[in-house]
Every structure is written in structure tokens, then in C-alpha cells.
Amino acid sequence: MASRGYVSQTMSNGSIPITREGYDKLVADLQHFKTVERPTIIVAIQEARAQGDLSENAEYDAAKEKQGKIEDKIADLEDKIARAHIIEADPSASETVIFGATVTVLDNGTGKTVDYVLVGPEDVDVMRNRISIYSPIGKAMVGRRKGDSVEVTTPRGPKSLTIQAYR
């Protein structure tokens, strides 16, 4: 399901806000688990079963445990895909910070600037500064404008940020 509108900070219908990139990654991960991981573990179970007595067969037990984890992951991915709500709004056309925006902020405590991309929980990538709109910083920025300052309580303590730009 795609949407061109804005995302509220809570999606009361249980849907998951996600970018097209994040959605495509979920679909690719699901395909990988179904076509690579599942068949591989089935072969491993068959090979372990062929070794004889299953009551003391550590390889069989390990393979069955891994199969359970793979099936759980497949079910989780299928659920996330079913609830995915692709947001395709153009942040640069908005008068305020919205989902998908790249926001340049000045950390008033350190004097450093940081670019954050506001994404859904399934798109988070801390190494690329892709943060959830539900995170303390994400929540504080959504709906704000260039020049606005926000006070944020983070797990590492309070931060004072000023929005310099968004696109």
C-alpha cells in the first residue's frame, strides 16, 4: 500500500510506515529466507535424520532449532510486509519536517551539525544516520520548521538541537 501523504507519529491501524527502499529490502529478505535458508535447512535435517537415532542426534536437534528460527523469521517478514504502508511524500515540498526528510541539525551542546533521515522502524540504520520517526529525536523534529530548536531527552541524556535545513 502506498501513500503520498504525511505520516502521523502513531499509525493507529497497526500499519508500519516504510520507505520504498525499506519495503523492497523486506521483500528481498523474505525471498532469501524462502528460497535459500529454508531449502538449506531442510537438506540439513534430512542429512541429520539419515545418521540414525534421533534421540541423541545433536546435529538433528540443532537443525530443527534453526528451522524453527527460520520459520519464525519468515512469519515475521510476512507480517511486516502485510502491514507495510509505503510513504512516498516529497519532504522538500513540505513546509515542515515529515517522514522521509533528511534533516540537518545543529547540536547546540557540541556545535556540530548532523544529517538525520527520518524513516520508519524497519528502515533504521544508525550507521547511515537513518533514525526512526518514533525515536526521541525523530518525534521532536516531525512537524517542525527550519530554525526551530528542540529539546530532546535521549538515552545518552538531554540534547538541544536546532533545525538548519531539511529536504
C-alpha positions as CSV (number, residue, x, y, z in Angstrom):
1,M,0.0,0.0,0.0
2,A,1.5,3.4,-1.0
3,S,0.7,6.8,0.3
4,R,1.7,10.2,-0.8
5,G,0.6,11.9,2.4
6,Y,2.2,12.6,5.7
7,V,2.7,10.0,8.4
8,S,1.4,10.7,11.8
9,Q,3.6,9.9,14.7
10,T,1.4,6.9,15.5
11,M,-0.3,4.7,13.0
12,S,-3.3,3.6,14.9
13,N,-4.3,0.9,12.4
14,G,-1.2,-1.2,13.1
15,S,0.5,-0.4,9.8
16,I,4.2,0.2,9.6
17,P,5.4,3.4,7.9
18,I,8.2,2.5,5.5
19,T,10.2,3.8,2.5
20,R,10.1,2.1,-0.8
21,E,13.7,1.1,-0.2
22,G,12.9,-0.5,3.1
23,Y,9.9,-2.3,1.7
24,D,12.0,-3.7,-1.2
25,K,14.6,-4.9,1.4
26,L,11.9,-6.7,3.4
27,V,10.6,-8.4,0.2
28,A,14.2,-9.4,-0.8
29,D,14.9,-10.8,2.7
30,L,11.7,-12.8,2.6
31,Q,12.6,-14.2,-0.8
32,H,16.1,-15.2,0.5
33,F,14.7,-17.0,3.5
34,K,12.1,-18.9,1.4
35,T,14.4,-19.8,-1.5
36,V,17.8,-20.2,0.2
37,E,17.6,-20.6,4.0
38,R,14.5,-22.8,4.1
39,P,15.7,-25.3,1.5
40,T,19.2,-25.4,3.0
41,I,17.9,-26.3,6.5
42,I,15.6,-29.0,5.0
43,V,18.6,-30.7,3.5
44,A,20.5,-30.4,6.8
45,I,17.6,-32.0,8.6
46,Q,17.4,-34.8,6.1
47,E,21.1,-35.5,6.4
48,A,21.0,-35.5,10.2
49,R,18.0,-37.8,10.2
50,A,19.9,-40.2,7.9
51,Q,22.5,-40.6,10.7
52,G,20.2,-42.8,12.7
53,D,18.9,-42.5,16.3
54,L,17.3,-39.1,16.6
55,S,17.1,-39.2,20.4
56,E,20.8,-38.4,20.7
57,N,21.5,-36.7,17.5
58,A,22.8,-33.2,18.2
59,E,23.0,-32.2,14.5
60,Y,19.3,-33.1,14.1
61,D,18.4,-31.1,17.2
62,A,20.4,-28.1,16.1
63,A,19.0,-28.2,12.6
64,K,15.4,-28.4,13.9
65,E,16.0,-25.5,16.2
66,K,17.4,-23.5,13.3
67,Q,14.4,-24.5,11.2
68,G,12.1,-23.0,13.9
69,K,14.1,-19.7,13.8
70,I,13.9,-19.5,10.0
71,E,10.1,-20.2,10.1
72,D,9.7,-17.5,12.7
73,K,11.7,-15.1,10.6
74,I,9.6,-15.8,7.6
75,A,6.4,-15.3,9.5
76,D,7.8,-12.0,10.9
77,L,8.7,-10.7,7.5
78,E,5.4,-11.7,6.0
79,D,3.6,-9.9,8.8
80,K,5.7,-6.7,8.3
81,I,5.1,-6.8,4.5
82,A,1.4,-7.2,5.0
83,R,1.3,-4.2,7.4
84,A,3.7,-2.1,5.4
85,H,2.5,1.4,4.5
86,I,4.8,2.8,1.9
87,I,5.2,6.6,2.3
88,E,6.2,8.4,-0.9
89,A,5.8,12.0,0.2
90,D,8.2,14.6,-1.1
91,P,9.8,16.1,2.0
92,S,11.2,19.1,0.1
93,A,7.7,20.2,-0.9
94,S,6.6,20.3,2.8
95,E,6.5,23.4,4.9
96,T,7.5,21.2,7.9
97,V,9.7,18.2,8.6
98,I,8.0,15.0,7.6
99,F,8.7,11.3,7.2
100,G,11.5,10.7,4.7
101,A,13.1,14.1,5.2
102,T,16.8,14.5,5.5
103,V,17.2,17.0,8.4
104,T,20.3,18.9,9.1
105,V,20.5,19.8,12.8
106,L,23.0,21.8,14.9
107,D,23.7,20.1,18.2
108,N,23.8,23.2,20.4
109,G,25.8,21.4,23.0
110,T,28.7,20.3,20.8
111,G,28.4,22.8,17.9
112,K,28.5,20.0,15.4
113,T,26.0,19.5,12.6
114,V,24.4,16.2,11.8
115,D,22.2,15.0,9.0
116,Y,19.4,12.6,10.0
117,V,17.0,10.8,7.7
118,L,13.6,10.2,9.3
119,V,12.3,6.7,8.5
120,G,10.1,4.0,9.9
121,P,11.3,1.4,12.4
122,E,12.1,-1.1,9.6
123,D,14.3,1.4,7.8
124,V,16.5,2.3,10.7
125,D,20.3,2.2,10.1
126,V,22.3,4.0,12.7
127,M,25.5,3.8,10.7
128,R,23.8,5.9,8.0
129,N,22.0,8.2,10.4
130,R,18.6,6.8,9.4
131,I,16.6,7.2,12.5
132,S,13.0,6.3,13.4
133,I,10.3,8.9,13.4
134,Y,9.3,7.2,16.7
135,S,12.8,7.8,18.3
136,P,13.1,10.8,20.7
137,I,14.9,12.9,18.1
138,G,12.5,11.8,15.3
139,K,9.5,12.7,17.3
140,A,10.9,16.1,18.3
141,M,11.6,17.0,14.6
142,V,8.4,15.9,12.9
143,G,6.2,19.0,12.2
144,R,9.0,21.5,13.0
145,R,10.4,24.1,10.6
146,K,13.8,25.5,9.7
147,G,15.2,27.5,12.6
148,D,13.2,25.7,15.3
149,S,15.0,24.5,18.3
150,V,14.0,21.3,20.1
151,E,14.9,19.8,23.5
152,V,15.2,16.1,23.3
153,T,15.7,13.5,26.1
154,T,17.8,10.7,24.6
155,P,19.2,7.6,26.2
156,R,22.5,9.4,26.4
157,G,20.9,12.4,28.1
158,P,19.3,15.7,27.1
159,K,20.1,17.4,23.7
160,S,19.4,20.8,22.4
161,L,19.1,20.7,18.6
162,T,18.3,23.5,16.0
163,I,16.9,22.5,12.6
164,Q,19.1,24.2,10.0
165,A,17.6,22.6,6.9
166,Y,15.5,19.7,5.6
167,R,14.9,18.2,2.2
